[in-house]
Amino acid sequence: MRILVLMRQLPDLVEELEISSEGTDIDRELVKFVMNEFDDQALEEALLLKESSGAEVVVVALDEPDVDQALYTAIAKGADRAVKLTGVSNERWMSTHERAAILAPYVEESAADLVLTGVQAADDLDGQLAGVLAGLLGLPHAAVVVGVELKDSTVLVTQELGGGRSVDEEIDLPAVLGLQAARQAPRYAPISKIRQVTQAGGIEEVAAHTPPEASATAISLRRLYVPERSGHAEMLEGTPGEVAERIAEILRSRGLVKG
């Protein structure tokens, strides 16, 4: 059993982001990159499946800023192998469709039984990577997954639905799953272990297949900008009764209440 975990790097949202001079991306020279938090959930679920079934866990990522640190951390947590796909430009934002088209050939060649990825990422929030990748490979898939159980030739997944409901589905393998949450919180990797793994090396570099430009993406980013200020806040002062009367007056003046 081979499980692939697809990981990606995102700008650290703790830092202040600056827009590039072209106005179509952030300035990537001024920001630190970290692992997508949902991919960390996918990695944890893969490691739990490894512990229960003896599966091989392989983490895969494009050659993006600070990705080596994320891959070494994954090995320190228990992944068996780490693969970095090289030869792809990492100097701009990449759509989900383009990312899936680059990953698909390697996933197909790897003969994986199960592919796990985070349900979404903070820089697009479209939640489409698992579905698009599965479509390119002709494989079944499920998204917003919160539980995974391996069987002989199928996988039983718990999929979260709206309104606090969930459903259990049995899906034929191989399959692609978008993880919302692992069955337990992602494990911690000690700095000493990460340093030990880093010194030993072991990240495999594989040339990525660049997809045809026409099929790479249907999305183009035209402009990125800080939200424009359109008004101001009015601070209300006075006694509670005076403030309440002022609020009622504002609502009446805007036609939001009658009387």
C-alpha positions as CSV (number, residue, x, y, z in Angstrom):
1,M,0.0,0.0,0.0
2,R,1.4,3.4,-1.0
3,I,-0.1,6.6,0.2
4,L,0.9,9.9,-1.5
5,V,0.5,13.1,0.5
6,L,0.5,16.3,-1.7
7,M,1.8,19.3,0.2
8,R,2.2,22.9,-0.7
9,Q,3.7,26.1,0.7
10,L,1.7,29.2,1.6
11,P,2.8,32.7,2.7
12,D,2.8,32.9,6.5
13,L,-0.3,34.9,7.3
14,V,1.3,36.0,10.6
15,E,3.5,38.3,8.7
16,E,2.5,41.5,6.9
17,L,2.1,40.9,3.2
18,E,3.3,43.4,0.6
19,I,2.0,43.6,-3.0
20,S,4.5,43.3,-5.8
21,S,5.2,46.3,-8.1
22,E,3.3,44.5,-10.9
23,G,0.2,44.4,-8.7
24,T,-0.7,40.8,-9.5
25,D,1.0,39.0,-6.6
26,I,2.5,39.4,-3.2
27,D,6.2,40.3,-2.9
28,R,7.6,36.8,-2.4
29,E,11.0,38.1,-1.4
30,L,9.6,39.7,1.8
31,V,7.6,36.8,3.3
32,K,8.2,33.5,5.0
33,F,6.4,30.4,3.6
34,V,4.9,27.6,5.7
35,M,3.1,24.3,5.1
36,N,-0.6,24.6,4.3
37,E,-2.4,23.7,7.5
38,F,-4.8,21.4,5.8
39,D,-2.0,19.4,4.1
40,D,-0.6,18.9,7.6
41,Q,-3.9,17.3,8.5
42,A,-3.6,15.1,5.4
43,L,-0.1,14.1,6.5
44,E,-1.3,13.2,10.0
45,E,-4.1,11.0,8.6
46,A,-1.5,9.2,6.3
47,L,0.7,8.5,9.2
48,L,-2.2,7.1,11.2
49,L,-3.0,4.8,8.3
50,K,0.7,3.8,8.1
51,E,0.7,2.8,11.8
52,S,-2.5,0.7,11.4
53,S,-1.7,-0.9,8.0
54,G,2.1,-0.7,7.4
55,A,1.5,1.5,4.3
56,E,4.4,3.5,2.8
57,V,3.9,7.3,3.1
58,V,5.4,9.5,0.4
59,V,5.1,13.3,0.6
60,V,5.2,15.2,-2.6
61,A,5.6,18.9,-3.2
62,L,6.5,21.4,-6.0
63,D,9.8,23.2,-5.6
64,E,8.4,26.3,-3.8
65,P,9.9,28.6,-1.2
66,D,11.0,27.0,2.0
67,V,9.6,23.6,0.8
68,D,12.7,21.6,1.9
69,Q,12.0,22.5,5.5
70,A,8.4,21.2,5.2
71,L,9.6,18.0,3.5
72,Y,12.2,17.3,6.2
73,T,9.6,18.0,8.9
74,A,7.3,15.4,7.2
75,I,10.1,12.8,7.3
76,A,10.8,13.7,10.9
77,K,7.2,13.0,11.7
78,G,7.3,9.6,10.1
79,A,7.0,9.8,6.3
80,D,9.1,7.2,4.5
81,R,10.1,9.4,1.5
82,A,9.9,13.0,0.3
83,V,9.8,14.0,-3.3
84,K,10.3,17.5,-4.7
85,L,9.1,18.2,-8.3
86,T,11.5,20.7,-9.9
87,G,11.6,22.8,-13.0
88,V,8.4,24.7,-12.3
89,S,8.4,28.5,-11.7
90,N,7.8,29.3,-8.1
91,E,7.8,33.1,-8.5
92,R,4.1,33.6,-9.0
93,W,0.7,32.5,-7.7
94,M,-0.4,29.2,-9.3
95,S,-4.1,28.2,-9.7
96,T,-5.5,24.9,-8.5
97,H,-6.0,23.7,-12.1
98,E,-2.4,24.4,-13.0
99,R,-1.1,22.8,-9.9
100,A,-3.2,19.7,-10.5
101,A,-2.0,19.4,-14.1
102,I,1.6,19.5,-13.0
103,L,1.1,16.9,-10.2
104,A,-1.1,14.5,-12.2
105,P,1.7,12.9,-14.3
106,Y,3.9,12.1,-11.2
107,V,0.9,10.8,-9.3
108,E,0.0,8.5,-12.2
109,E,3.6,7.2,-12.5
110,S,3.9,6.6,-8.8
111,A,1.2,3.9,-8.9
112,A,-0.2,5.2,-5.5
113,D,-3.1,3.4,-3.9
114,L,-4.3,6.5,-2.1
115,V,-3.7,10.2,-2.6
116,L,-4.3,12.6,0.2
117,T,-4.3,16.4,0.1
118,G,-5.6,19.2,2.1
119,V,-9.2,20.2,1.4
120,Q,-8.2,23.7,0.5
121,A,-5.5,26.4,0.9
122,A,-5.7,29.9,2.3
123,D,-4.6,31.6,-0.9
124,D,-7.5,30.4,-3.0
125,L,-10.1,28.7,-0.8
126,D,-11.7,26.9,-3.8
127,G,-11.3,23.4,-2.4
128,Q,-10.9,21.9,-5.9
129,L,-7.4,20.3,-5.9
130,A,-8.6,16.8,-5.0
131,G,-11.5,16.9,-7.5
132,V,-9.5,18.4,-10.4
133,L,-6.7,15.9,-9.9
134,A,-9.0,13.0,-9.7
135,G,-10.7,14.1,-12.9
136,L,-7.4,14.3,-14.7
137,L,-6.5,10.8,-13.5
138,G,-9.9,9.3,-13.9
139,L,-10.1,8.3,-10.3
140,P,-12.9,8.5,-7.7
141,H,-12.6,11.2,-5.0
142,A,-14.1,12.7,-1.9
143,A,-13.6,16.0,-0.3
144,V,-14.1,17.5,3.2
145,V,-13.0,14.2,4.6
146,V,-12.7,13.8,8.4
147,G,-12.1,10.0,8.7
148,V,-10.4,7.3,6.7
149,E,-10.3,3.5,7.1
150,L,-8.5,1.3,4.7
151,K,-10.0,-2.0,3.6
152,D,-8.8,-4.6,1.1
153,S,-9.4,-2.8,-2.1
154,T,-11.6,0.1,-0.9
155,V,-11.4,3.0,1.6
156,L,-14.2,3.9,4.0
157,V,-14.3,7.7,4.3
158,T,-16.3,9.9,6.6
159,Q,-17.3,13.0,4.7
160,E,-18.5,16.2,6.5
161,L,-21.7,17.7,5.1
162,G,-23.5,21.0,5.8
163,G,-25.5,21.5,9.0
164,G,-23.2,19.5,11.2
165,R,-24.1,16.2,9.3
166,S,-21.7,13.6,8.0
167,V,-21.9,10.5,5.7
168,D,-19.8,7.3,5.5
169,E,-18.9,6.2,1.9
170,E,-16.9,3.3,0.6
171,I,-14.8,4.2,-2.4
172,D,-12.8,1.9,-4.7
173,L,-9.0,2.3,-4.7
174,P,-7.0,4.0,-6.0
175,A,-8.7,7.2,-5.0
176,V,-8.0,10.9,-4.2
177,L,-9.2,12.5,-0.9
178,G,-9.3,16.1,0.2
179,L,-8.8,16.1,4.0
180,Q,-10.6,18.6,6.2
181,A,-9.2,17.1,9.5
182,A,-7.3,14.1,10.6
183,R,-8.6,11.8,13.4
184,Q,-6.2,13.5,15.8
185,A,-4.2,16.7,15.9
186,P,-1.0,16.8,13.8
187,R,1.9,15.4,15.7
188,Y,4.8,17.5,16.8
189,A,8.3,17.0,15.3
190,P,11.2,18.0,17.7
191,I,13.6,20.5,16.3
192,S,16.5,18.1,17.1
193,K,14.8,15.4,15.0
194,I,14.2,17.8,12.1
195,R,17.9,18.8,12.2
196,Q,19.0,15.2,12.2
197,V,16.8,14.4,9.2
198,T,18.0,17.6,7.4
199,Q,21.7,16.6,7.9
200,A,21.0,13.2,6.5
201,G,19.4,14.6,3.4
202,G,17.2,12.3,1.4
203,I,14.8,14.6,-0.5
204,E,14.3,13.1,-4.0
205,E,14.2,15.6,-6.9
206,V,12.1,14.7,-9.9
207,A,11.7,16.9,-13.0
208,A,8.1,18.0,-13.2
209,H,6.0,17.6,-16.4
210,T,4.9,21.0,-17.4
211,P,1.4,20.9,-18.8
212,P,0.4,22.5,-22.1
213,E,-0.3,26.2,-21.5
214,A,-3.8,26.0,-22.9
215,S,-4.9,23.3,-20.4
216,A,-3.0,24.7,-17.4
217,T,-5.7,27.0,-16.0
218,A,-8.9,28.7,-16.8
219,I,-8.2,31.5,-14.3
220,S,-6.1,34.6,-14.7
221,L,-5.2,37.0,-11.9
222,R,-5.5,40.6,-13.2
223,R,-5.1,42.6,-10.0
224,L,-4.3,42.3,-6.4
225,Y,-4.8,45.2,-4.0
226,V,-5.4,46.3,-0.5
227,P,-9.1,46.9,0.3
228,E,-10.0,50.4,-0.5
229,R,-11.4,52.6,2.3
230,S,-15.0,53.6,1.5
231,G,-16.1,55.3,4.7
232,H,-15.4,55.9,8.3
233,A,-16.6,54.8,11.7
234,E,-18.6,57.1,13.9
235,M,-18.0,56.6,17.6
236,L,-21.1,57.2,19.7
237,E,-20.7,58.7,23.1
238,G,-23.1,59.5,25.9
239,T,-25.3,57.6,28.3
240,P,-26.7,54.2,27.2
241,G,-30.1,55.9,26.5
242,E,-28.5,58.6,24.4
243,V,-26.4,56.1,22.4
244,A,-29.5,53.9,21.9
245,E,-31.5,56.9,20.6
246,R,-28.7,57.9,18.3
247,I,-28.6,54.3,16.9
248,A,-32.3,54.4,16.3
249,E,-32.0,57.7,14.6
250,I,-29.3,56.4,12.2
251,L,-31.4,53.3,11.4
252,R,-34.5,55.5,10.7
253,S,-32.6,57.9,8.5
254,R,-31.4,55.0,6.3
255,G,-34.8,53.5,6.0
256,L,-33.8,50.4,7.9
257,V,-36.6,50.7,10.5
258,K,-40.0,52.4,10.6
259,G,-41.2,54.9,13.1
